[in-house]
Amino acid sequence: MKEEYKKYLPEISGAVIGVLLAFCFLVLGFFKTIFVIVMLICGFLVGHYWPVFKKMLQNK
């Protein structure tokens, strides 16, 4: 069963995120949903690149 989760993790997480964004769209409306998407992307970028920036600053 664990192998199935690992194999289909991108599809499962995509479906969950899609359902959450659809719910957000229904509850909050279009512009607030766009804001939520932008904040998610910004959070992803900061979370992904923060260790790289931290490592670069420590090497100086």
VEXLO-780759 format. One line per 4 residues: number of its first residue (from 1); their letters; for each residue x, y, z of N, C-alpha, C. Coordinates in pm, whole numbers, plus 50000, padded with zeros to 5 digits. Example, Ala and Ser with C-alpha at 12.3 -4.5 7.8 and 13.67 -1.06 7.14 Angstrom:
2
1	as	51319/49431/50780/51230/49550/50780/51320/49670/50780; 51285/49775/50708/51367/49894/50714/51290/50003/50787
END
This chain:
60
1	mkee	50082/49880/50000/50000/50000/50000/50087/50126/50000; 50200/50124/50073/50289/50239/50077/50346/50269/49939; 50375/50163/49863/50429/50182/49729/50326/50251/49639; 50199/50219/49657/50094/50282/49578/50087/50431/49609
5	ykky	50099/50467/49738/50097/50608/49774/50216/50681/49714; 50335/50620/49719/50453/50682/49662/50440/50697/49511; 50380/50597/49448/50367/50599/49302/50269/50707/49256; 50160/50724/49330/50054/50816/49288/50049/50943/49371
9	lpei	50154/50975/49443/50155/51094/49528/50132/51223/49450; 50195/51244/49333/50166/51369/49261/50019/51382/49219; 49958/51273/49176/49818/51279/49137/49727/51304/49257; 49757/51238/49369/49676/51255/49489/49687/51398/49541
13	sgav	49810/51449/49550/49828/51584/49602/49768/51687/49506; 49780/51663/49375/49718/51754/49278/49567/51757/49291; 49507/51642/49313/49362/51636/49330/49319/51706/49458; 49392/51686/49565/49358/51751/49693/49372/51902/49681
17	igvl	49480/51949/49619/49499/52093/49602/49391/52150/49511; 49355/52077/49406/49248/52122/49317/49115/52135/49388; 49083/52039/49471/48957/52045/49547/48959/52162/49645; 49072/52182/49711/49082/52294/49806/49070/52428/49734
21	lafc	49133/52441/49616/49122/52566/49542/48980/52587/49489; 48914/52480/49449/48775/52493/49404/48685/52537/49519; 48706/52481/49636/48629/52522/49754/48658/52668/49788; 48786/52705/49779/48826/52843/49805/48757/52937/49706
25	flvl	48750/52895/49579/48685/52977/49478/48537/52995/49508; 48471/52889/49550/48329/52897/49580/48301/52984/49702; 48387/52974/49802/48364/53046/49927/48411/53191/49917; 48531/53213/49864/48591/53346/49868/48569/53429/49743
29	gffk	48552/53364/49629/48538/53438/49504/48666/53436/49423; 48660/53497/49306/48769/53487/49209/48896/53556/49255; 48888/53682/49294/49008/53760/49323/49078/53712/49449; 49003/53672/49548/49066/53620/49669/49132/53485/49642
33	tifv	49074/53406/49551/49135/53278/49514/49266/53302/49440; 49269/53401/49351/49394/53435/49283/49498/53478/49385; 49457/53555/49486/49550/53595/49592/49604/53473/49666; 49517/53377/49697/49561/53256/49766/49662/53179/49679
37	ivml	49636/53169/49549/49728/53099/49459/49864/53170/49455; 49863/53302/49447/49988/53378/49445/50064/53358/49576; 49993/53359/49688/50059/53338/49817/50116/53197/49828; 50046/53098/49774/50099/52961/49773/50227/52953/49692
41	icgf	50228/53018/49576/50348/53016/49491/50463/53087/49560; 50436/53201/49622/50541/53273/49695/50594/53190/49811; 50504/53124/49882/50547/53038/49992/50631/52922/49944; 50594/52864/49830/50673/52755/49773/50813/52804/49736
45	lvgh	50820/52920/49670/50950/52971/49627/51040/53004/49746; 50983/53069/49846/51062/53101/49965/51108/52974/50036; 51018/52879/50051/51053/52754/50118/51155/52672/50042; 51150/52682/49910/51242/52604/49827/51380/52668/49821
49	ywpv	51384/52801/49807/51512/52868/49785/51575/52925/49912; 51505/52928/50023/51562/52982/50146/51688/52907/50190; 51690/52773/50190/51813/52704/50229/51930/52736/50135; 51903/52759/50008/52009/52794/49913/52066/52931/49947
53	fkkm	51977/53028/49972/52024/53162/50008/52098/53161/50141; 52048/53084/50235/52112/53076/50366/52252/53017/50353; 52266/52915/50270/52394/52851/50249/52491/52947/50179; 52440/53024/50083/52525/53121/50013/52573/53229/50108
57	lqnk	52487/53275/50198/52525/53378/50291/52625/53328/50395; 52616/53203/50432/52708/53148/50531/52847/53126/50471; 52855/53104/50340/52985/53080/50275/53063/53208/50256; 53000/53325/50263/53071/53451/50242/53152/53491/50359
END
